[in-house]
Amino acid sequence: MAVIDGLGHGEDAASAARIAAETLQENDSLSVIPLFRTCHQKLRGTRGVVMSIATFNPMESTVTWLGVGNVEGVLLHRDSYGTVSQELLSLRGGVVGDQLPNLIASILPVSRGDTLVFATDGVRNDFLGGMIVGDPVQRTAESILAHHARGTDDALVLVVQYSGLQKEATRGWVTE
């Protein structure tokens, strides 16, 4: 999964986001760090993007994720006692296509029902308040946008619930 936000507004920002999304789709067999590097090369000469990417490995029950810029990410996990913990994505400063920082991906364990949320800078960073692990993903995304969108910038939220080992893995790319 990825959320991409083109820098600024208008056609130049949309074009950069489209290039990043197409690059991710064309290279979906790569791991997270090579995906960022490939996008960075393709985006040179554009306005650039900020983005966060996460990939689940159902064989190892892990998620690998990385963020460059200000697309926030959080992983919510409920343990066997019902206690909810959260892991925040450590964002690296920079712009994909302009100033790519040192890329360090994090790998975290995941369990069936864990919820991953990505939100662009058009969403206030207090969006975690009131979230319930296990709520339907569409309802969660709509609630975050309804209660936490800044209103002064475009806003995008991606909510994914980990379902464990599947016969086929899928990837999704979301652009703003």
C-alpha positions in Angstrom: 0.0 0.0 0.0 1.1 3.5 -0.7 -0.2 7.0 -0.3 1.3 9.6 -2.5 0.9 13.4 -2.2 2.3 15.6 -5.0 3.9 18.8 -3.8 1.8 21.8 -4.1 -1.5 21.9 -6.0 -2.7 21.8 -9.6 -1.6 19.8 -12.6 2.1 19.7 -11.8 1.4 18.1 -8.4 -1.1 15.7 -10.0 1.4 14.8 -12.7 4.1 14.0 -10.2 1.7 11.8 -8.2 0.7 9.9 -11.3 4.3 9.3 -12.3 4.9 7.9 -8.8 1.8 5.7 -8.9 2.7 4.3 -12.3 6.2 3.6 -11.2 5.0 1.7 -8.2 2.6 -0.3 -10.3 5.3 -1.1 -12.9 7.8 -2.2 -10.1 5.5 -3.9 -7.6 7.8 -6.8 -7.1 10.5 -4.6 -5.6 10.8 -4.1 -1.8 10.2 -0.8 -0.1 13.6 0.9 -0.3 14.1 0.0 -4.0 10.6 1.3 -4.7 11.5 4.7 -3.2 14.8 4.8 -5.2 13.1 3.9 -8.4 10.4 6.6 -7.9 13.0 9.1 -7.0 14.8 8.6 -10.3 11.5 8.7 -12.3 10.4 11.9 -10.5 13.6 13.9 -11.1 12.7 17.2 -12.9 9.2 17.1 -11.5 7.7 18.9 -8.5 8.3 15.7 -6.5 6.1 13.9 -4.0 5.9 12.8 -0.4 4.8 9.3 0.2 4.6 6.4 2.6 4.7 2.7 1.6 3.8 -0.4 3.5 4.0 -4.0 2.4 2.7 -7.0 4.4 4.5 -10.3 4.4 1.9 -12.9 5.4 4.4 -15.7 5.5 6.3 -13.9 8.3 3.4 -11.9 9.8 5.2 -8.6 9.3 4.7 -5.2 7.8 7.6 -3.3 6.3 7.1 0.4 6.0 8.8 3.7 5.2 7.7 7.3 4.8 9.4 10.3 3.1 7.8 13.6 3.8 4.6 14.1 5.7 2.3 11.2 5.0 1.7 10.0 8.5 1.3 6.3 9.3 0.1 4.4 12.3 -0.3 0.6 13.0 -2.9 -0.3 15.6 -2.7 -3.6 17.3 -5.0 -5.3 19.9 -3.2 -7.9 22.0 -4.8 -11.1 23.5 -5.9 -9.0 26.6 -7.7 -6.4 24.4 -5.1 -3.7 25.0 -4.6 -1.5 21.9 -1.1 -0.4 21.2 0.1 1.8 18.3 3.2 2.1 16.3 3.9 5.4 14.5 5.7 5.5 11.2 9.0 7.2 11.6 9.0 9.8 8.8 12.2 10.8 7.0 12.4 14.4 5.9 12.8 15.0 2.2 11.0 14.9 -1.2 11.0 11.9 -3.5 12.3 13.3 -6.8 14.3 16.1 -5.2 16.0 15.4 -1.9 15.9 11.7 -1.0 17.0 11.1 2.6 18.8 8.0 3.9 16.2 5.3 3.6 15.6 3.1 6.6 12.6 0.9 6.6 11.0 -0.5 9.7 9.7 -4.1 10.0 7.0 -4.8 12.6 5.1 -7.9 13.6 1.4 -7.9 12.7 -1.6 -10.0 13.6 -4.9 -10.7 12.0 -7.2 -7.6 12.5 -4.4 -5.1 12.9 -5.2 -1.8 11.3 -2.8 0.4 9.3 -3.7 4.0 8.6 -2.0 6.5 6.3 -3.0 10.2 6.3 -1.8 13.1 4.2 -1.0 16.6 5.6 -4.6 17.7 4.9 -5.6 15.6 8.0 -4.8 17.0 11.5 -2.3 14.7 13.3 -4.8 14.1 16.1 -6.8 11.7 13.9 -6.1 8.7 16.1 -8.5 9.9 18.8 -11.7 7.8 18.8 -10.4 5.1 16.4 -11.6 1.6 17.3 -9.5 -1.4 16.2 -11.7 -3.7 14.2 -14.2 -1.1 12.9 -14.9 -1.5 9.2 -12.1 0.3 7.2 -14.5 2.4 5.1 -16.2 3.7 8.2 -12.9 4.5 9.9 -11.6 6.4 6.9 -14.8 8.4 6.5 -14.8 9.2 10.2 -11.2 10.4 10.2 -11.9 12.7 7.2 -15.2 14.0 8.6 -13.6 14.9 12.0 -10.0 15.7 11.3 -9.7 17.1 7.7 -8.1 20.6 7.9 -10.3 22.1 5.2 -7.4 24.2 3.9 -5.7 21.5 2.0 -6.7 18.3 0.1 -6.9 15.3 2.5 -6.6 11.6 1.9 -6.8 8.7 4.3 -6.1 5.0 3.6 -7.2 2.4 6.1 -6.2 -1.2 5.7 -6.9 -4.1 8.0 -4.5 -7.0 8.0 -6.3 -10.3 7.4 -3.3 -12.7 7.6 -2.2 -15.3 5.2 -4.1 -15.2 1.8 -3.6 -17.2 -1.4 -2.9 -14.0 -3.3 -1.2 -10.8 -2.1 -2.4 -7.5 -3.6 -0.9 -4.1 -3.6 -2.7 -0.8 -3.7 -1.4 2.7 -4.5 -3.4 5.8 -3.6 -2.5 9.3 -4.9 -3.7 12.7 -3.8 
